[in-house]
Amino acid sequence: MADETPGLPKLDTSFLSSEAYVEPLQLGKRLKEIRLSNNWTLEEVSQRTGLARSTLSKIENDQISPTFTAVQKLIQGLGIDLPQLFTQPKTSHATGRRDITRVNEGKPHPTPTYEHELLATQLIHKKMLPFKSYVRARSFSEYQEWVRHEGEEFLLLLSGSLLFYSEFYEPVELQAGDSVYYDANMGHALVSTSKEDAHILWVTAN
């Protein structure tokens, strides 16, 4: 049997080639890209948008699709327009990037228990978030709940001493030069035990 019907033109199927397909929208990846480019934590985005931190995490990891109402909250809370949210995430192929942060010139970000200094704030699409912090807390009771967020975290104690509390382990005391690498999804909290506030370097990998 012939493949074509006599008298009818052959159907052009070249547009069905793989090259013709549009890359699927990666909304979760795009949301995370916007968040990291502004050095926002999931908690900060939650406060800005009114969406639960757990909901934001599921959206970023493509575990759920946001409702129309959630999309509206994201647009309003993040101060962006709809096209920005639905733009395809950028693929970074940059090489030789660098950002120098002079001493005491990081971006301040105080909280009730920490005095953060964000580093390398000029770079976007970072795979790591480095920052230094002074630990203001002097008692575990100063934390209303465990601190937890996506990713893994490295902590290096620069000066002073502190107690490192974690959800599944006994508290451990750290001295200057000690370090900890841990799953940031696990509840954690720091309390200074030295006369001066403990000073730490934190690196969070998402």
Salt bridges, closest charged atoms under 4 A:
GLU33 OE1 - ARG30 NH1 2.25
GLU33 OE2 - HIS125 ND1 3.69
GLU43 OE1 - ARG53 NH1 3.22
GLU44 OE2 - HIS109 NE2 2.94
GLU60 OE2 - ARG35 NE 2.70
GLU115 OE1 - ARG136 NH2 3.78
GLU153 OE2 - HIS149 NE2 3.41
GLU153 OE1 - HIS188 NE2 3.47
GLU167 OE1 - ARG148 NH1 3.00
ASP197 OD2 - ARG136 NH1 2.40
ASP197 OD1 - ARG138 NH2 2.65
